[in-house]
Amino acid sequence: MTADSIPPLAELRKRRSAKWRTFPDDVLPLPVAEMDFPLAAPVAKALHEAVDRSDTGYAAPTRDLADAVSGYARRAWDWTVDADDVRTVADVGIGIVEVLRRVVAPGDRVVISPPVYEPFAWWIREVGAQVVEAPLAGGPLRWRLDLDALERAFADHHATAYVLCNPHNPVGLVHPREDLVALAELADTYGVHILSDEIHAPLVLPGSAFMPFLSVSDEARRWGFSFLSASKGWNLAGLKAATVITADPAPKRYVDRLSPHSLFRTGHLGVIATVAAFNEGDQWLADVVDVLDRNRTLLDESLTRLLPGVHCAPPQAGFLAWIDFRALGWGDDPAAHILATARVALNAGHRYGSAGAGFARLNFGCSPQTLTEALTRIAAVRPLSR
């Protein structure tokens, strides 16, 4: 898989997913976290074979997915995962919500670190808990967990849980091991459950090394849950299959209380595709990471050339760029101005927390030509009328 194998826009517009059905055809859609790459051959083969045998029923209670996750974790991160500690759920969001339902009570406080994936706050409110913010430190070019702010949030608000984004969406931060160790120590001190969303972990880019939260210490294993899926790495979000991983009896007892019907809410085709991705998709993933790395460089060079004053810390993982448009005076929601004037759709930064005002999130999991066209259009945008 190379950049040249990405379908042209005319072909991509035949897709029926949210990315391609939300906006008119004159808009370049770069918000929804779907990549434009063709499916990995082993995944496509597994899905075609399932359809050919009319194998579209309920997901079966097998160890196939758990074994595939365990094997991939060992190859990718030298992380030993016991297949008996892997539980199948429909997707990462549902897994986090269902675990939150079991570790928090209505009115409890749950901490997040904005700017962060917008649904985190919604999931917390869905279970009747209250959101407490401990924003990232060091932005917009040196993002990092603010461990002092996290300790204050844990202590002053008597927090019950913290939803960690690892790697961190939207800023593309790969948390260093020392920060994860320190976070685990805080969790142990204050009795805070850590729910680590690791959905972008397979897409760590050159120059960074991903650390699964559960791998960093005994404290992390005692208080942590890992949520892992192939949906971002192999572009399988619509097929609905993910996993919750534990590594200690204390968190495992909460996962064991999940509904016995949770497996049947998982997509059978999603399980088939995910097993193929984790077992046979390493080379395809490596090729995708190479394209994303090149696009990351193209994005940085293009912003410098076309939009001086606009800043973006080069993402360390994933295909999402967190761009600071504040110098251009396009207000708190530059994405709205860009959509109206440049016909390029980005995610509005203010939806990721108050720290996101003046920012927008761009999906660079596309062809270099599409990325260049989008940035060229944005560079031609007129100022806001006053």
KEKE-3310 file (N, C-alpha, C; in steps of 0.2 Angstrom, whole numbers, plus 5000, padded with zeros to 4 digits):
npx = (5004:5004:5005:5001:4991:4980:4963:4956:4948:4935:4932:4932:4921:4910:4909:4899:4900:4901:4910:4909:4896:4891:4894:4892:4897:4907:4915:4930:4931:4938:4936:4930:4936:4941:4951:4957:4962:4963:4956:4966:4973:4972:4962:4951:4950:4946:4934:4927:4927:4919:4906:4904:4901:4889:4890:4885:4880:4878:4891:4903:4907:4922:4940:4947:4948:4954:4966:4972:4974:4982:4994:4997:5000:5011:5020:5021:5023:5030:5023:5015:5000:4988:4977:4965:4962:4956:4942:4928:4920:4908:4913:4926:4921:4908:4914:4921:4910:4903:4911:4913:4900:4901:4912:4909:4898:4882:4884:4897:4914:4923:4938:4946:4957:4958:4964:4954:4947:4931:4919:4922:4918:4904:4902:4905:4895:4884:4883:4879:4889:4900:4910:4927:4940:4957:4967:4979:4996:5008:5005:5004:5013:5021:5014:5009:5004:4998:5003:5003:4991:4982:4984:4978:4965:4962:4963:4956:4943:4940:4940:4934:4937:4948:4949:4960:4968:4977:4987:4986:4971:4965:4979:4989:4998:5010:5011:5025:5034:5038:5028:5016:5019:5020:5007:5000:5005:4999:4986:4985:4988:4977:4966:4960:4952:4959:4955:4961:4961:4966:4965:4972:4984:4991:4995:5007:5019:5035:5049:5043:5038:5026:5018:5009:4997:4994:5006:5016:5018:5015:5006:4999:4993:4985:4975:4971:4962:4963:4958:4957:4957:4955:4950:4954:4968:4967:4956:4942:4931:4917:4913:4912:4920:4929:4941:4942:4955:4962:4974:4975:4967:4959:4954:4948:4937:4927:4925:4921:4908:4901:4888:4882:4877:4885:4894:4886:4882:4892:4900:4899:4906:4915:4923:4929:4936:4944:4952:4959:4966:4974:4982:4987:4990:5001:5011:5004:4999:5012:5015:5005:5008:5020:5015:5008:5018:5025:5015:5013:5025:5023:5012:5018:5027:5020:5011:5020:5024:5013:5004:5010:5012:5002:5001:5006:5009:5019:5011:5013:5007:4994:4982:4978:4978:4982:4978:4983:4975:4974:4982:4977:4965:4952:4943:4934:4930:4937:4935:4922:4923:4932:4925:4915:4921:4932:4928:4932:4931:4934:4936:4929:4938:4934:4925:4932:4935:4937:4950:4952:4948:4949:4957:4958:4954:4962:4961:4973:4974:4974:4976:4992:4989:4976:4978:4986:4978:4968:4975:4980:4968:4963:4973:4970:4959:4948:4949:4940:4925:4922)
npy = (4994:5011:5029:5031:5021:5025:5028:5039:5055:5055:5042:5039:5046:5038:5030:5026:5030:5040:5050:5053:5056:5067:5080:5091:5088:5097:5100:5096:5083:5082:5079:5068:5053:5043:5034:5036:5025:5010:4994:4983:4969:4956:4958:4961:4949:4940:4945:4945:4931:4927:4933:4926:4913:4916:4920:4929:4930:4931:4936:4924:4915:4914:4911:4918:4932:4937:4929:4934:4948:4947:4941:4951:4962:4957:4956:4970:4978:4972:4967:4957:4949:4941:4930:4927:4938:4947:4955:4955:4968:4980:4992:5004:5015:5011:5001:5008:5016:5006:5000:5011:5012:5003:5006:5019:5029:5038:5055:5054:5060:5061:5062:5071:5076:5090:5098:5086:5070:5073:5065:5059:5067:5067:5053:5051:5059:5052:5041:5047:5053:5067:5079:5082:5094:5092:5100:5097:5101:5113:5117:5126:5118:5109:5098:5089:5078:5086:5083:5089:5096:5085:5078:5087:5087:5074:5074:5085:5084:5072:5061:5047:5041:5041:5046:5041:5047:5038:5034:5053:5060:5075:5079:5071:5066:5055:5048:5049:5036:5039:5048:5040:5031:5039:5044:5032:5030:5041:5037:5026:5031:5039:5031:5030:5024:5020:5022:5018:5024:5016:5017:5022:5017:5007:5016:5023:5035:5036:5039:5040:5030:5019:5016:5004:5007:4998:4991:4997:4997:4989:4997:5003:4991:4987:4997:4999:4999:4994:4999:4993:4992:4988:4997:5010:5009:5000:5004:5001:5005:5005:4991:4987:4980:4978:4978:4975:4976:4969:4967:4962:4955:4965:4976:4967:4961:4970:4970:4957:4958:4964:4964:4948:4948:4956:4952:4948:4960:4964:4966:4952:4952:4961:4956:4945:4953:4960:4950:4946:4957:4960:4948:4946:4959:4966:4971:4979:4989:4995:5000:5010:5018:5023:5031:5040:5046:5053:5062:5069:5076:5084:5091:5099:5106:5113:5121:5130:5136:5141:5146:5155:5158:5150:5136:5119:5106:5093:5078:5063:5051:5043:5050:5063:5080:5094:5110:5126:5140:5153:5165:5170:5177:5171:5169:5159:5148:5142:5132:5133:5145:5141:5131:5138:5147:5141:5128:5117:5104:5103:5098:5106:5115:5120:5111:5101:5105:5119:5124:5122:5132:5142:5133:5119:5102:5092:5079:5069:5057:5054:5056:5063:5073:5077:5082:5093:5101:5104:5112:5122:5128:5133:5142:5152:5158:5171:5185:5186:5196:5211)
npz = (5000:4995:4994:4981:4979:4985:4982:4969:4972:4966:4966:4980:4984:4981:4992:5007:5020:5035:5033:5019:5017:5023:5019:5005:4988:4984:4995:5003:5013:5029:5042:5050:5058:5048:5037:5020:5014:5004:5010:5020:5012:5018:5027:5018:5011:5021:5024:5012:5011:5021:5018:5006:5011:5017:5030:5041:5054:5072:5083:5088:5104:5105:5107:5097:5094:5106:5107:5095:5098:5109:5103:5094:5102:5109:5098:5093:5104:5114:5124:5136:5135:5143:5136:5143:5149:5141:5135:5124:5116:5108:5103:5107:5113:5119:5127:5136:5142:5148:5157:5165:5171:5180:5189:5194:5203:5201:5201:5205:5202:5187:5178:5165:5152:5143:5128:5122:5115:5110:5113:5126:5137:5135:5137:5150:5156:5152:5161:5172:5179:5185:5175:5177:5173:5169:5162:5148:5149:5143:5129:5113:5107:5114:5121:5135:5149:5163:5177:5190:5190:5188:5200:5209:5204:5207:5221:5226:5221:5224:5215:5205:5194:5179:5162:5151:5136:5125:5113:5113:5107:5102:5099:5096:5104:5111:5126:5137:5145:5158:5162:5162:5172:5183:5183:5186:5199:5206:5204:5212:5224:5227:5224:5211:5196:5181:5164:5150:5134:5120:5106:5095:5096:5087:5077:5079:5075:5066:5077:5089:5103:5108:5124:5132:5144:5154:5155:5162:5176:5192:5199:5189:5183:5193:5194:5181:5165:5149:5132:5117:5099:5082:5074:5071:5066:5056:5049:5052:5058:5056:5058:5071:5083:5097:5111:5129:5141:5155:5168:5181:5196:5202:5193:5184:5190:5188:5174:5172:5176:5166:5155:5150:5137:5130:5120:5110:5105:5098:5082:5071:5059:5061:5071:5064:5054:5062:5069:5057:5054:5065:5065:5053:5047:5048:5038:5030:5038:5042:5030:5029:5040:5035:5024:5032:5039:5029:5025:5037:5037:5025:5029:5039:5032:5022:5030:5035:5023:5017:5026:5036:5054:5058:5068:5072:5082:5077:5074:5085:5083:5075:5063:5064:5065:5076:5074:5076:5074:5079:5076:5065:5067:5066:5075:5088:5082:5070:5061:5056:5048:5039:5032:5027:5018:5012:5008:5015:5026:5043:5060:5073:5085:5098:5103:5109:5122:5132:5130:5117:5109:5094:5088:5076:5070:5059:5047:5041:5035:5021:5003:4997:4988:4990:5003:5000:4992:5001:5010:5002:4998:5011:5013:5005:5010:5014:5026:5042:5041:5048)
capx = (5000:5007:5000:4998:4986:4974:4958:4955:4942:4929:4930:4930:4914:4905:4908:4893:4901:4899:4915:4908:4889:4890:4895:4891:4903:4912:4918:4935:4930:4944:4935:4929:4942:4942:4957:4955:4966:4960:4957:4971:4971:4970:4955:4946:4949:4942:4927:4924:4925:4913:4900:4903:4898:4884:4892:4884:4876:4880:4898:4904:4911:4928:4946:4951:4950:4959:4973:4975:4976:4988:4999:4999:5003:5018:5025:5021:5025:5033:5018:5012:4993:4984:4970:4960:4960:4953:4935:4926:4914:4906:4918:4930:4916:4904:4917:4922:4904:4900:4916:4912:4894:4903:4916:4907:4891:4879:4887:4905:4918:4928:4943:4948:4963:4957:4959:4953:4942:4925:4914:4924:4913:4897:4901:4905:4888:4879:4883:4877:4895:4902:4916:4932:4945:4964:4970:4986:5001:5013:5003:5002:5019:5024:5009:5011:5000:4999:5003:5001:4983:4979:4984:4973:4959:4960:4963:4951:4937:4939:4939:4933:4940:4951:4949:4966:4968:4984:4990:4981:4968:4967:4985:4994:5004:5012:5014:5031:5033:5038:5022:5012:5021:5018:5000:4998:5006:4993:4980:4986:4988:4970:4961:4957:4952:4962:4952:4965:4958:4972:4963:4976:4991:4994:4997:5012:5023:5042:5052:5040:5037:5020:5018:5002:4997:4995:5013:5021:5019:5010:5000:4995:4989:4980:4970:4970:4959:4965:4953:4960:4953:4959:4946:4958:4974:4965:4950:4937:4926:4910:4912:4911:4923:4935:4942:4944:4960:4965:4980:4975:4961:4955:4949:4945:4931:4922:4924:4917:4901:4898:4882:4884:4875:4889:4897:4881:4881:4898:4899:4903:4911:4920:4928:4932:4940:4949:4957:4963:4970:4980:4986:4990:4990:5007:5014:4999:5000:5018:5015:5001:5012:5025:5012:5006:5024:5026:5010:5015:5030:5020:5008:5022:5031:5014:5009:5026:5025:5006:5000:5014:5008:4998:5006:5004:5014:5019:5008:5017:5003:4988:4982:4975:4983:4978:4981:4982:4973:4972:4985:4974:4960:4946:4938:4935:4928:4940:4933:4916:4925:4935:4920:4911:4925:4937:4924:4936:4928:4938:4933:4929:4942:4931:4922:4937:4936:4938:4957:4952:4945:4954:4960:4954:4957:4962:4962:4978:4974:4972:4982:4996:4986:4970:4980:4989:4973:4965:4979:4980:4961:4963:4978:4967:4953:4948:4949:4933:4923:4922)
capy = (5000:5017:5034:5030:5016:5028:5030:5046:5058:5053:5035:5039:5049:5033:5027:5028:5031:5047:5055:5055:5057:5072:5086:5091:5086:5103:5100:5091:5081:5080:5079:5061:5049:5038:5035:5035:5020:5003:4989:4978:4963:4950:4959:4961:4942:4937:4948:4942:4924:4927:4934:4920:4908:4919:4920:4935:4929:4934:4934:4918:4915:4910:4915:4920:4939:4937:4927:4939:4954:4945:4940:4958:4966:4955:4958:4977:4982:4967:4967:4951:4950:4935:4930:4926:4945:4951:4954:4958:4973:4982:4997:5007:5020:5007:4998:5013:5018:5000:5000:5017:5011:4998:5009:5025:5030:5044:5060:5054:5064:5058:5067:5071:5081:5093:5096:5078:5067:5076:5060:5057:5071:5064:5046:5052:5062:5047:5037:5051:5056:5074:5079:5087:5095:5093:5101:5096:5107:5114:5118:5122:5115:5105:5095:5084:5078:5090:5079:5093:5097:5079:5077:5092:5085:5068:5075:5090:5082:5065:5058:5040:5038:5046:5043:5043:5046:5036:5041:5058:5063:5077:5083:5066:5065:5048:5049:5045:5031:5041:5051:5035:5028:5044:5044:5026:5031:5045:5033:5021:5035:5042:5026:5032:5020:5023:5019:5020:5023:5015:5015:5025:5014:5004:5021:5027:5037:5036:5044:5039:5023:5018:5012:5002:5009:4992:4988:5002:4996:4986:5001:5003:4985:4987:5002:5001:4996:4996:4998:4992:4990:4988:5001:5016:5007:4996:5008:4996:5008:5003:4984:4986:4975:4980:4974:4978:4972:4970:4963:4962:4953:4970:4978:4961:4959:4974:4968:4951:4960:4966:4959:4942:4949:4961:4949:4947:4966:4965:4964:4946:4953:4965:4951:4942:4958:4962:4945:4946:4963:4959:4942:4946:4965:4970:4975:4984:4994:4998:5005:5016:5022:5027:5037:5045:5050:5058:5067:5073:5081:5088:5096:5104:5111:5117:5126:5135:5140:5143:5149:5158:5160:5145:5131:5113:5101:5087:5072:5058:5045:5044:5054:5069:5086:5099:5116:5133:5146:5159:5171:5173:5180:5168:5167:5153:5142:5143:5127:5135:5150:5138:5127:5142:5150:5137:5122:5111:5102:5101:5097:5113:5114:5121:5105:5097:5108:5127:5125:5121:5138:5145:5127:5114:5096:5090:5072:5069:5050:5055:5056:5070:5078:5080:5086:5099:5104:5107:5118:5128:5131:5136:5148:5157:5160:5179:5186:5187:5203:5214)
capz = (5000:4995:4992:4974:4979:4988:4977:4968:4975:4962:4968:4987:4985:4981:4999:5010:5027:5037:5030:5013:5016:5028:5016:4998:4984:4983:5001:5005:5020:5033:5049:5053:5059:5044:5032:5013:5011:5003:5015:5020:5008:5022:5030:5013:5010:5027:5024:5006:5012:5026:5014:5001:5014:5020:5037:5044:5060:5078:5085:5092:5110:5104:5109:5091:5095:5112:5105:5090:5102:5113:5098:5091:5108:5110:5092:5092:5110:5118:5130:5137:5137:5144:5132:5147:5152:5135:5134:5118:5116:5102:5101:5112:5117:5123:5132:5142:5146:5152:5163:5169:5174:5186:5194:5196:5205:5199:5205:5206:5197:5182:5176:5158:5150:5137:5123:5121:5111:5112:5117:5133:5142:5134:5140:5158:5158:5151:5166:5178:5183:5183:5172:5180:5169:5171:5155:5146:5149:5138:5122:5108:5103:5119:5125:5140:5154:5168:5183:5196:5189:5189:5207:5212:5202:5210:5228:5228:5219:5226:5208:5205:5188:5174:5156:5148:5129:5125:5112:5115:5102:5095:5098:5093:5109:5114:5132:5139:5150:5165:5164:5164:5179:5188:5183:5190:5206:5208:5204:5218:5230:5228:5222:5205:5191:5174:5158:5144:5127:5116:5100:5090:5097:5081:5072:5082:5069:5068:5082:5095:5105:5112:5130:5134:5151:5159:5155:5165:5183:5196:5201:5183:5182:5199:5193:5174:5160:5142:5127:5111:5093:5075:5070:5068:5063:5049:5046:5052:5063:5055:5059:5078:5087:5101:5117:5136:5143:5161:5170:5188:5198:5205:5188:5180:5193:5185:5167:5173:5178:5160:5153:5146:5130:5126:5115:5104:5102:5094:5075:5069:5053:5065:5074:5058:5051:5067:5069:5051:5055:5071:5064:5046:5044:5050:5033:5027:5043:5041:5024:5030:5044:5031:5021:5037:5041:5024:5025:5043:5035:5020:5032:5042:5027:5019:5035:5035:5017:5015:5032:5042:5060:5060:5071:5073:5084:5073:5078:5086:5082:5072:5057:5066:5067:5080:5071:5080:5069:5082:5074:5059:5069:5063:5080:5092:5078:5063:5056:5053:5043:5033:5029:5023:5013:5008:5007:5018:5032:5049:5067:5077:5091:5104:5105:5113:5128:5131:5128:5109:5105:5090:5085:5072:5069:5052:5046:5035:5032:5014:4998:4997:4983:4994:5009:4997:4989:5007:5013:4997:4999:5017:5013:5001:5014:5016:5033:5044:5040:5055)
cpx = (5004:5002:4997:4992:4979:4969:4957:4948:4935:4927:4928:4923:4909:4904:4902:4894:4900:4904:4913:4900:4887:4890:4894:4898:4908:4916:4923:4934:4936:4943:4935:4935:4942:4947:4954:4958:4962:4961:4963:4969:4969:4963:4950:4945:4945:4935:4923:4922:4919:4906:4899:4900:4892:4884:4891:4879:4879:4888:4898:4908:4917:4934:4950:4953:4955:4966:4976:4977:4982:4994:5002:5003:5010:5023:5026:5024:5029:5029:5015:5005:4990:4978:4964:4958:4958:4946:4932:4920:4913:4911:4921:4925:4911:4908:4919:4916:4902:4905:4914:4905:4896:4908:4914:4900:4888:4882:4894:4908:4923:4932:4945:4953:4962:4963:4959:4947:4935:4920:4916:4919:4906:4897:4901:4898:4883:4878:4881:4883:4896:4909:4921:4938:4952:4967:4977:4990:5005:5011:5005:5007:5022:5019:5012:5005:5002:4998:5001:4993:4980:4979:4979:4966:4957:4959:4957:4944:4935:4936:4938:4937:4944:4951:4955:4965:4976:4985:4984:4978:4964:4974:4990:4999:5004:5015:5020:5030:5033:5032:5016:5013:5019:5010:4997:4999:5001:4987:4980:4985:4980:4964:4957:4958:4955:4959:4956:4963:4965:4971:4968:4983:4994:4997:5003:5017:5031:5045:5049:5039:5031:5021:5011:5002:4998:5002:5018:5023:5014:5004:4996:4990:4984:4974:4968:4965:4962:4960:4957:4956:4957:4955:4950:4964:4972:4959:4944:4931:4919:4908:4911:4913:4929:4936:4943:4949:4962:4971:4981:4968:4956:4950:4946:4938:4925:4920:4920:4910:4898:4893:4885:4882:4879:4892:4892:4880:4887:4897:4903:4908:4916:4925:4932:4938:4946:4954:4962:4968:4976:4984:4990:4991:4996:5010:5010:4999:5006:5018:5010:5005:5017:5021:5010:5012:5025:5021:5011:5020:5027:5016:5012:5025:5025:5012:5014:5026:5018:5003:5005:5010:5004:5003:5002:5010:5014:5016:5013:5014:4997:4988:4978:4979:4979:4981:4978:4981:4972:4976:4982:4967:4953:4942:4939:4933:4931:4937:4927:4918:4928:4930:4916:4914:4929:4934:4929:4933:4933:4934:4934:4933:4939:4927:4926:4939:4938:4945:4957:4950:4951:4958:4955:4958:4956:4964:4967:4979:4971:4978:4986:4992:4980:4972:4983:4983:4969:4968:4979:4973:4961:4967:4975:4961:4954:4947:4941:4931:4921:4916)
cpy = (5006:5022:5034:5026:5019:5030:5037:5048:5055:5046:5035:5042:5044:5029:5030:5029:5039:5052:5057:5056:5064:5079:5086:5090:5091:5104:5095:5089:5078:5080:5072:5057:5043:5039:5033:5029:5014:4999:4985:4972:4957:4951:4959:4953:4939:4939:4945:4934:4923:4928:4929:4914:4910:4919:4927:4935:4933:4932:4928:4918:4911:4914:4918:4927:4940:4935:4932:4945:4952:4944:4947:4962:4964:4957:4966:4981:4978:4967:4960:4952:4943:4935:4930:4933:4949:4949:4958:4963:4976:4987:5000:5011:5016:5003:5002:5015:5012:4999:5005:5016:5007:5001:5015:5025:5037:5050:5060:5058:5060:5063:5066:5077:5084:5097:5089:5076:5069:5071:5058:5061:5068:5057:5047:5055:5056:5042:5040:5054:5063:5074:5084:5087:5096:5094:5099:5102:5108:5116:5125:5117:5109:5102:5090:5084:5082:5086:5082:5094:5090:5077:5081:5089:5078:5069:5079:5088:5075:5061:5050:5037:5044:5042:5046:5042:5044:5031:5046:5061:5069:5079:5078:5065:5058:5050:5045:5041:5034:5045:5046:5032:5033:5045:5038:5027:5036:5041:5028:5025:5037:5037:5028:5027:5023:5019:5022:5019:5022:5014:5017:5022:5011:5009:5025:5028:5036:5041:5044:5031:5023:5014:5010:5004:5003:4989:4992:5000:4992:4990:5002:4997:4985:4992:5003:4996:4998:4994:4998:4990:4991:4994:5008:5014:5004:4999:5003:4998:5005:4996:4982:4980:4979:4976:4978:4973:4974:4966:4962:4960:4959:4973:4973:4960:4964:4972:4962:4952:4963:4961:4954:4943:4954:4958:4949:4954:4968:4963:4958:4948:4958:4961:4948:4947:4959:4956:4945:4952:4962:4953:4943:4953:4970:4974:4980:4990:4998:5003:5011:5021:5026:5033:5042:5050:5055:5063:5072:5078:5086:5093:5101:5109:5115:5122:5132:5139:5144:5147:5151:5160:5155:5139:5125:5108:5095:5081:5067:5051:5047:5048:5060:5074:5091:5106:5122:5138:5153:5165:5174:5177:5178:5166:5161:5147:5143:5138:5129:5140:5146:5134:5132:5145:5146:5130:5116:5110:5100:5100:5104:5111:5115:5115:5100:5100:5115:5128:5124:5127:5141:5139:5123:5108:5094:5083:5071:5061:5050:5055:5063:5075:5081:5084:5093:5104:5108:5113:5123:5132:5136:5143:5154:5160:5168:5179:5187:5194:5205:5220)
cpz = (5000:4994:4986:4974:4982:4982:4976:4971:4972:4965:4976:4988:4984:4987:5002:5017:5028:5034:5023:5011:5020:5024:5008:4994:4983:4989:5001:5012:5024:5040:5052:5053:5055:5039:5025:5010:5009:5009:5014:5016:5013:5025:5024:5011:5015:5026:5018:5007:5016:5022:5009:5004:5018:5028:5040:5050:5066:5079:5090:5098:5109:5106:5103:5092:5100:5110:5100:5093:5106:5108:5095:5096:5109:5104:5092:5098:5115:5125:5130:5139:5138:5141:5137:5150:5147:5135:5128:5119:5109:5099:5108:5117:5121:5128:5138:5146:5150:5158:5168:5174:5180:5191:5196:5198:5202:5204:5206:5200:5193:5179:5169:5157:5144:5135:5122:5118:5114:5116:5124:5138:5141:5138:5148:5160:5157:5157:5173:5182:5181:5180:5176:5175:5172:5164:5154:5147:5143:5131:5120:5105:5108:5123:5129:5146:5160:5175:5189:5196:5190:5196:5211:5210:5206:5218:5230:5226:5220:5220:5209:5199:5184:5168:5152:5140:5128:5119:5112:5108:5105:5094:5096:5098:5111:5121:5134:5145:5157:5167:5166:5170:5184:5189:5187:5197:5209:5209:5210:5224:5232:5226:5216:5199:5184:5169:5152:5137:5122:5109:5094:5091:5091:5076:5075:5076:5071:5072:5089:5097:5110:5118:5132:5142:5156:5159:5159:5172:5186:5198:5195:5182:5187:5198:5186:5170:5153:5137:5121:5105:5087:5071:5067:5064:5056:5046:5046:5057:5062:5056:5066:5081:5091:5107:5123:5138:5150:5163:5178:5190:5200:5199:5184:5183:5190:5178:5167:5174:5172:5158:5148:5138:5126:5120:5109:5101:5098:5087:5073:5064:5056:5068:5069:5055:5056:5068:5063:5052:5059:5069:5058:5043:5045:5044:5030:5032:5043:5035:5025:5035:5040:5027:5026:5039:5036:5024:5031:5041:5030:5024:5036:5037:5024:5024:5035:5029:5016:5020:5038:5048:5062:5062:5072:5076:5080:5077:5079:5084:5078:5065:5058:5068:5070:5078:5075:5075:5072:5079:5068:5061:5066:5068:5083:5088:5071:5058:5052:5047:5038:5029:5024:5017:5009:5006:5009:5025:5037:5055:5070:5084:5097:5107:5109:5120:5127:5129:5120:5105:5101:5086:5080:5071:5062:5051:5040:5033:5025:5009:4999:4993:4987:5000:5006:4995:4995:5009:5009:4998:5005:5017:5009:5004:5015:5024:5035:5043:5047:5055)
residu = (MET:THR:ALA:ASP:SER:ILE:PRO:PRO:LEU:ALA:GLU:LEU:ARG:LYS:ARG:ARG:SER:ALA:LYS:TRP:ARG:THR:PHE:PRO:ASP:ASP:VAL:LEU:PRO:LEU:PRO:VAL:ALA:GLU:MET:ASP:PHE:PRO:LEU:ALA:ALA:PRO:VAL:ALA:LYS:ALA:LEU:HIS:GLU:ALA:VAL:ASP:ARG:SER:ASP:THR:GLY:TYR:ALA:ALA:PRO:THR:ARG:ASP:LEU:ALA:ASP:ALA:VAL:SER:GLY:TYR:ALA:ARG:ARG:ALA:TRP:ASP:TRP:THR:VAL:ASP:ALA:ASP:ASP:VAL:ARG:THR:VAL:ALA:ASP:VAL:GLY:ILE:GLY:ILE:VAL:GLU:VAL:LEU:ARG:ARG:VAL:VAL:ALA:PRO:GLY:ASP:ARG:VAL:VAL:ILE:SER:PRO:PRO:VAL:TYR:GLU:PRO:PHE:ALA:TRP:TRP:ILE:ARG:GLU:VAL:GLY:ALA:GLN:VAL:VAL:GLU:ALA:PRO:LEU:ALA:GLY:GLY:PRO:LEU:ARG:TRP:ARG:LEU:ASP:LEU:ASP:ALA:LEU:GLU:ARG:ALA:PHE:ALA:ASP:HIS:HIS:ALA:THR:ALA:TYR:VAL:LEU:CYS:ASN:PRO:HIS:ASN:PRO:VAL:GLY:LEU:VAL:HIS:PRO:ARG:GLU:ASP:LEU:VAL:ALA:LEU:ALA:GLU:LEU:ALA:ASP:THR:TYR:GLY:VAL:HIS:ILE:LEU:SER:ASP:GLU:ILE:HIS:ALA:PRO:LEU:VAL:LEU:PRO:GLY:SER:ALA:PHE:MET:PRO:PHE:LEU:SER:VAL:SER:ASP:GLU:ALA:ARG:ARG:TRP:GLY:PHE:SER:PHE:LEU:SER:ALA:SER:LYS:GLY:TRP:ASN:LEU:ALA:GLY:LEU:LYS:ALA:ALA:THR:VAL:ILE:THR:ALA:ASP:PRO:ALA:PRO:LYS:ARG:TYR:VAL:ASP:ARG:LEU:SER:PRO:HIS:SER:LEU:PHE:ARG:THR:GLY:HIS:LEU:GLY:VAL:ILE:ALA:THR:VAL:ALA:ALA:PHE:ASN:GLU:GLY:ASP:GLN:TRP:LEU:ALA:ASP:VAL:VAL:ASP:VAL:LEU:ASP:ARG:ASN:ARG:THR:LEU:LEU:ASP:GLU:SER:LEU:THR:ARG:LEU:LEU:PRO:GLY:VAL:HIS:CYS:ALA:PRO:PRO:GLN:ALA:GLY:PHE:LEU:ALA:TRP:ILE:ASP:PHE:ARG:ALA:LEU:GLY:TRP:GLY:ASP:ASP:PRO:ALA:ALA:HIS:ILE:LEU:ALA:THR:ALA:ARG:VAL:ALA:LEU:ASN:ALA:GLY:HIS:ARG:TYR:GLY:SER:ALA:GLY:ALA:GLY:PHE:ALA:ARG:LEU:ASN:PHE:GLY:CYS:SER:PRO:GLN:THR:LEU:THR:GLU:ALA:LEU:THR:ARG:ILE:ALA:ALA:VAL:ARG:PRO:LEU:SER:ARG)
# end
